[in-house]
Amino acid sequence: MIRQQSSHRRTAVRTAALVATAAMVVVGVQTGTAGATVVNETGTEAAATAVVLGAPQRAAAIRQAQASATETAKAIGLSAREALVARDVVKDADGTVHTRYERTYEGLPVLGGDLVVHHRKNGTRTTTKATKARIAVPTTTTATAPSADEAREGARKVIWAADGKPVLAWETVEKGLQHDGTPSERHVVTDAATGKELHSYEAIETGVGNTQYSGQVTLGTAAGFTLTDTARGGHKTYDLKGATSGTGTLFTNSTDTWGNGLASNRETAAADAHYGAAVTWDFYKNELGRNGIRGDGVAAYSRVHYGNAYANAFWSDSCFCMTYGDGAGNAKPLTSLDVAGHEMTHGLTASTANLRYSKESGGLNEATSDILGTSVEFYANNASDAGDYLIGEKIDIRGNGTPLRHMDKPSKDGNSADYWSSSLGRLDVHYSSGPANHFFYLLAEGSGTKTINGVTYDSPTHDNSTLTGIGREKAYRIWYKALTAYMTSTTTYAGARTATLSAATDLYGATSPEYTAVDAAWKAVNVK
């Protein structure tokens, strides 16, 4: 929205080593190039850079991990009632394999039970879990008939393990509209025994951007002149024509020229959205070694002209798509570079750590989209939209010319937090994202006053420390590594600190200046 632990049992280690080795064999057949090169201070390539996997290699690696899932479950100490479902496999250039799993208990999904197994080339293995609790419930059957809520279409019985002691529960999805016309897919988890609501979150993740146009750009299209980017997973852009449901109509044209730079031309918003999706795809592939949002080489799609004067944009996992409104008076479509980067990053997060969209994990979810969306904007190096650390400064949602969010000092928006506190989780996720956005800015650029691309920033620190940044590229590589290899659905700010320190260790070493900078930046936003 643009709103570990170690096992020391010899038998277990031997089993896990066999499992991870099998995954390495499958991953190793990739014949493409390695991921984006990261160079450390000595000029050598960082060993933890991800290897780019083609769709067939990634699918084969996941199948192999699933084939060995029973052995892996035993190796990491799960009970006989539990099973693992492989979701993703990431291999580092140094041979480390990170395998992400969902968990089931007696066949029921365990919400908050996800985990990542990290297997190093030297045979050592650690596991990052979303919960440390032992998964067990007295029964997986309910004593009474399902309630009206439980009987709704799409309701499913689950184990809720994200908060404290695991319990048998029902998960339902309430569909409708939010107050501003955004579709709503509200997930509600209720205790199967008492009917008490345990958790709820909004699955539609909305967003805003920072400019209407990106100037004259090159678009990926298909023969016959349709907005189909055949070079980037087949990404398509559709016209909803004011509708609020459906896919819309694929943009077609008699020539390969799209839009005229004015909102009155329906193709203009489509051109911006299509371009933003292309740049985001290229950023992930060229900078971070990821082949599409899910890592499978398949593109999402974009829908523009949603509703009437809808001043927002959103990502939906259910359609695997991005949707953009036309803004106030239908004059300012929210189809800019950082909107595309922000929304597509929600899809990335859903496909990796799956940070739950509430409390601290929800703030980290939003911050991830701001961090990587901003990184996309800088990566584009577009003269019409220079990179900045401001979110939504040109669409003027408030009508007073101010940005929606400031990464150097989040509290400038009047709502966001600069630093972590025990009450942070009570804020809306767009505002609890503040400390993570602030952390990223400090890590990349440092504290104090400076001007970047014509914008002046003045970033403070909670502990009055003076920080020197390590550079944006290193900062976003550390965050991406942490997201894809170490964060889970329940990661808190303390967990994000641990994850980014692990990522910095992988990429640059535990005694590196980068590791020290990550530690200092978290202390500067009061995460210790």
C-alpha positions, -999 to +999 in steps of 0.1 A: +000+000+000+013+037-009-011+037+027+173-180+139+178-206+153+204-234+149+201-272+151+230-292+165+217-327+161+241-346+139+214-366+122+193-335+116+222-317+101+231-346+078+195-348+066+193-310+060+226-311+041+212-337+018+181-317+012+200-285+005+226-302-017+197-315-038+184-280-042+219-268-051+221-294-079+189-281-094+198-245-090+233-251-104+220-260-138+213-223-145+235-212-174+226-175-174+246-147-158+249-141-121+229-115-104+238-078-100+274-075-090+281-061-056+317-050-051+331-047-016+358-023-003+386-046-016+372-047-051+361-083-051+326-095-059+305-100-028+298-137-024+262-134-014+249-119-046+219-137-058+221-159-089+195-151-116+173-181-121+153-186-152+117-197-147+124-234-155+154-235-131+134-218-103+105-241-108+128-271-107+145-260-076+111-255-058+100-290-070+132-305-056+128-287-023+092-299-021+103-335-029+127-333+001+103-314+024+095-343+047+132-349+054+137-311+059+108-310+084+124-337+104+158-321+102+146-288+117+127-305+145+091-302+133+065-328+147+051-356+126+018-336+123+036-308+105+046-305+069+064-280+047+052-264+015+081-249-006+074-214-018+108-201-031+144-210-035+172-184-037+208-193-044+237-169-036+268-168-057+288-184-029+266-215-030+243-206-001+207-218-006+178-200+011+146-221+009+113-205+020+085-227+032+049-224+045+039-248+072+008-270+077-005-289+108-026-320+101-031-306+067-043-271+078-024-239+068-004-224+097-007-187+095+024-172+109+042-206+106+064-197+076+102-202+078+134-200+058+161-226+058+196-212+051+221-238+040+257-227+035+282-243+012+303-255+042+273-276+054+261-254+082+224-247+084+202-222+103+165-215+102+146-183+104+110-188+117+080-164+119+072-179+153+092-197+179+061-213+194+056-251+191+028-258+167+002-279+184-036-276+192-058-300+212-080-308+182-084-297+145-122-303+146-148-279+160-174-291+185-202-270+170-215-263+135-198-235+116-211-200+123-225-177+096-190-162+092-173-195+090-198-207+064-191-179+040-177-187+006-140-190+007-138-195+045-110-219+055-100-236+087-064-227+098-040-227+127-033-191+139+003-190+151+014-154+145+006-142+181+015-163+211+001-198+216-013-214+183-050-219+182-075-235+158-092-207+138-113-197+108-101-172+081-127-154+062-125-127+035-149-098+035-151-081+001-165-047-006-153-011-009-132+011+013-143+047+021-125+061-009-137+036-034-107+012-032-118-024-034-116-042+000-105-077+007-105-078+045-091-110+059-105-118+094-091-146+116-114-158+144-109-183+172-127-215+162-137-222+198-148-188+210-155-168+179-132-140+191-115-120+164-078-127+166-065-107+137-076-088+106-059-071+077-066-054+044-052-074+015-056-046-011-025-025-007-030+010-021-005+036-032+003+071-045+031+084-067+051+116-072+045+128-108+021+126-136+045+122-165+080+108-173+085+126-205+092+109-238+102+073-232+106+040-251+078+014-245+078-023-250+050-032-273+038-061-295+031-066-332-002-050-341+006-022-317-007-033-283+007-024-249+022-058-244+059-059-233+071-091-247+106-085-234+095-083-198+073-113-191+044-102-213+033-072-191+001-057-204-017-025-197-055-022-198-081+005-199-108+002-172-127+031-187-140+042-153-151+007-142-141-007-107-140-043-116-128-066-144-096-066-164-106-038-189-096-035-225-060-040-237-047-008-252-043-010-289-033+017-315-029+022-352+007+034-346+033+027-320+030+062-306+011+064-273-004+094-256+005+131-260+016+140-224-019+153-215-043+137-191-071+142-215-056+116-238-064+082-224-032+067-237-010+091-216-017+074-183-013+040-199+021+050-213+033+062-179+021+030-162+036+008-188+069+026-186+069+024-148+064-013-149+092-018-174+117+003-154+107-016-122+112-049-140+146-038-152+156-025-118+149-059-101+166-079-128+197-057-135+203-045-099+190-073-078+191-104-100+153-111-098+134-123-128+100-107-123+081-101-091+077-137-082+111-147-096+094-168-123+097-146-153+060-139-154+048-102-154+019-087-135-004-064-155-016-028-151-051-013-152-055+025-156-086+048-154-101+031-124-134+047-112-141+084-113-116+109-099-101+081-078-070+096-061-051+065-053-035+034-067-033-002-054-018-036-057-040-068-055-025-103-050-058-118-062-054-104-097-016-101-095-020-066-109-016-029-103-045-004-106-043+034-110-069+061-105-070+094-124-067+117-094-087+147-084-108+159-113-095+131-134-066+154-142-036+138-123-034+100-130-013+083-103+009+066-129+044+077-120+077+058-117+077+054-079+040+044-079+048+016-102+079+007-082+059+009-050+030-012-062+050-039-078+071-041-047+039-051-028+038-081-051+074-088-044+068-087-006+038-110-010+059-135-029+088-135-004+085-124+033+047-119+030+049-093+057+014-091+073-004-058+065-009-047+101+010-035+131+048-034+128+050-059+100+026-038+080+047-007+085+077-027+073+056-038+043+048-002+034+084+009+040+097-018+017+075-004-011+087+031-004+123+021-002+124+001-034+100+023-052+123+053-045+152+031-056+134+025-089+130+062-094+167+068-089+176+039-111+156+053-140+178+084-141+149+101-159+155+138-165+117+145-162+116+129-128+149+130-109+152+106-080+144+119-046+135+107-011+100+123-011+069+103-017+040+119-036+054+154-039+040+162-073+005+148-073-006+172-046-031+150-029-034+174+000-038+204-023-011+224-007+019+212-026+035+191+002+047+155-002+029+126+013+060+113+031+095+124+037+121+097+041+147+119+057+124+131+085+090+112+083+073+133+110+072+162+085+040+148+072+023+154+105+015+117+111+045+094+106+070+084+133+106+093+130+117+067+155+106+034+169+085+033+201+064+006+218+032+023+205+043+022+169+022-008+160-010+012+168-004+036+139-017+032+103+008+012+084+016+042+062+028+060+093+044+032+111+066+028+080+084+060+091+113+046+112+122+021+084+121+048+057+142+070+080+166+040+086+170+036+049+177+073+042+203+074+070+220+042+059+222+055+023+229+092+028+238+098+064+225+124+088+225+162+087+218+187+059+225+179+022+211+186-012+205+157-037+191+164-072+180+198-062+161+187-030+175+197+004+172+172+033+180+175+070+179+141+087+181+139+125+190+110+147+174+097+180+207+093+197+222+126+183+248+105+164+264+118+132+262+092+104+279+089+071+259+070+044+272+039+026+254+048-006+219+040-020+230+009-040+245-009-010+215+002+012+189-012-012+208-044-018+210-050+020+173-043+024+163-066-005+186-094+008+170-091+042+135-092+027+140-122+005+163-143+027+156-134+064+123-117+070+090-136+076+053-128+078+056-117+114+089-097+113+089-067+137+113-038+137+136-057+160+134-086+136+142-062+107+173-051+124+184-087+128+175-095+092+195-065+078+225-073+099+224-109+086+221-095+051+250-071+056+271-100+069+263-121+038+271-093+014+300-075+030+311-094+062+304-092+099+334-068+105+327-046+074+319-009+075+285-017+059+276-039+089+287-012+113+266+013+094+235-008+095+238-012+132+243+025+137+214+035+115+190+013+135+203+028+167+197+062+152+159+054+148+158+038+183+158+002+173+185-016+194 
